[in-house]
Amino acid sequence: MAKLYISLIKTKSPIGRLITLIKRDEVTHAAISLDKKLYTLHGFGRRSNWIPIIAGFRKETYSAGYYGRLKTLPGIVLEMDVTEAQYNKVAQIVSSFAQNQNKYHYSITKLISNLFNKEIQSTSSFICSEFVAYVLEKAGIMHFTTPLNLVRPQILLQELRKRQAIPVYQGDMKHYRAMA
């Protein structure tokens, strides 16, 4: 058996605050990692510290960039058991996104449609939780009955708990690597 890690955090960014205001979710951002220390953490989010609309696929870190500026970053890391074939498929999908990252964009339109439960389909734009759901579904790990653009980080958290994903950490993500 191999293991995957899903990181779910609550940000105080304008987008995170909007999600909390409208949906009352406890988590507002999602990313996926192939390793427990989150060295291979990837997702969709801001590429600029100061301009949130400059966003897309990226390798994430909680110690630098926008997240590095925050004093605290509450979150949870969930560990999932997967087969070697599923793990390799996730690695292949993430690698493909990394090699072609200029093709993929963060979608403000999808974010708004998500908040108001309107389905939109596109293969070149994602929101953070949609990307994680897409990877899990394409790798044959999970199936979502909700359209992927409507999967919020909170829904991911609920579905991962149903799938018996194990919380390996909950607290300030700024201290996670030292604990992992």
Secondary structure by P-SEA (a helix, b strand, c coil): cbbbbbbbbbbccaaaaaaaaaccccccbbbbbcccccccccccccccccccccccccccccccccccccccccbbbbbbbbcaaaaaaaaaaaaaaaaacccccccaaaaaaaaabbbbbbcccccaaaaaaaaaaaacccccccccccccaaaaaaaaaaaccccccccccccccccc
